Amino acid sequence: MEIKIERMDHLGNGIGYLDGKITFVPKTVPGDIVDIKITKEHSHFLRGSVQKIIRPSENRAEAFCPFYANCGGCLLQNLSYAASLTYKKNKVADLLSKVKEDLTYEMVANPKCQNYRNKITLKVKNGQIGYYAVASNDLVKITSCAIASPQINAVLPELSKLNIKDGEIVIRTNQAKECLIIISSKEKIRWEPLLNIPTLKGIIINDALVWGQDYLMEKINELTFKINYRSFFQVNSAVAALLFQKVAASIKPNSQVLDLYSGVGTLALSVAGKAKAVLGIEIVADAVTNALENAKLNKINNVTFKTGPVEQLIKNIPSCYDTWIVDPPRKGLDEITHQAILKYKPQQIIYVSCDPQTLQRDLNLLKNSYDFSQVTLFDMFSYTYHVESLVVLTRK
Ligand SMILES: C[S@@+](CC[C@H](N)C(=O)[O-])C[C@H]1O[C@@H](n2cnc3c(N)ncnc32)[C@H](O)[C@@H]1O
């Protein structure tokens, strides 16, 4: 069935209409005219898959990954990079225009939009290693990943020597090209073949270190970070560096900063030079241990960290913090944290978000008490539909 793709949804699927019914077609681009097979018929919508491209959109690009046709990993490869940035900007602007009309947007592009990821999570099913297909749990076997770092790609072929039938494998790397391999599986794993990987620093199986070390070191801007395999770290070190610089530039000199969801201390340590004092709060104990070590390592002594859920610790923090950095997981801020903002009334909130939808919800709750005009977008996750946003809010 022939369909013209008119726009894209927030998950990167093309949208067209068949007999007036909204039809989602993955891996299509606005302007494409395609022949599709209907794969799902719902009373309110249809889903289709492309059989043939009848006339390609002028924004269509050739995918650069040999697994793109089947893999669900990075759906936007058939958009030109410039068009993918426009798509992301429009997607965030559509959402946030419902909160405030006069916002301006700046997009920070990825200096290296392929081979940028320092971490990937692979599924293993029936002895095959790969990613899931689009919107399914069917495994697509891969032997390389075009958005993963060259170091990850060097490790990928070695993984088949593990002979795992089912499980999950995470590879983490740093800019020094070292790697950790983290395996979860119910099977007995013979990990010794991995020792042939010259840059291997550690092997972790079912949450236990079996060889080497359980952390990597990473240098971002002028700071060095120790990162345990359980600790969060931004997946794109080059764009993370630009984000950290922007957060530091947004802080007022001598401010007292609360860094909520502080991870291994990246933002707290990035702003420490300008701030009077910084307190970070983070739920993962290993990340807090790293953050305290990272403060020492970088000879920064006006920063401290506490372990625990923000929603608990926030109830009893001193009232001196005039600047709050919030960098929550995708679910955004919870009700207790919103209440704490209204109670403590920080002068400035620097909101770093990896989910525009929860950012929209949270800004809506804050807009009566805070002014904001600029949204900075960071293309942290190139060729996927994800985008990182930063908004600086000033108390009215
Ligand atoms: C998006 S990451 C940001 C980390 C850090 N700002 C960075 O840039 O590396 C979110 C962090 O929040 C932590 N986290 C998740 N839920 C939390 C909670 N309820 N309380 C405190 N920290 C939490 C995660 O462990 C993770 O380190």
The ligand as a Gaussian input file, in Angstrom:
#p B3LYP/6-31G(d) Opt

LIG

0 1
 C       21.209000      11.089000      34.458000
 S       22.259000      10.471000      35.716000
 C       23.193000      11.914000      36.136000
 C       24.489000      11.677000      36.839000
 C       25.497000      12.812000      36.835000
 N       24.889000      14.093000      37.019000
 C       26.346000      12.778000      35.593000
 O       26.258000      13.691000      34.765000
 O       27.140000      11.857000      35.431000
 C       21.143000      10.231000      37.028000
 C       21.762000       9.739000      38.309000
 O       20.727000       9.684000      39.291000
 C       20.917000       8.566000      40.122000
 N       19.607000       8.307000      40.745000
 C       18.537000       7.674000      40.217000
 N       17.492000       7.725000      41.077000
 C       17.912000       8.421000      42.160000
 C       17.287000       8.832000      43.363000
 N       16.025000       8.531000      43.618000
 N       18.011000       9.539000      44.254000
 C       19.313000       9.846000      44.002000
 N       19.952000       9.500000      42.865000
 C       19.263000       8.792000      41.953000
 C       21.447000       7.506000      39.184000
 O       22.138000       6.497000      39.884000
 C       22.364000       8.344000      38.278000
 O       23.667000       8.395000      38.796000

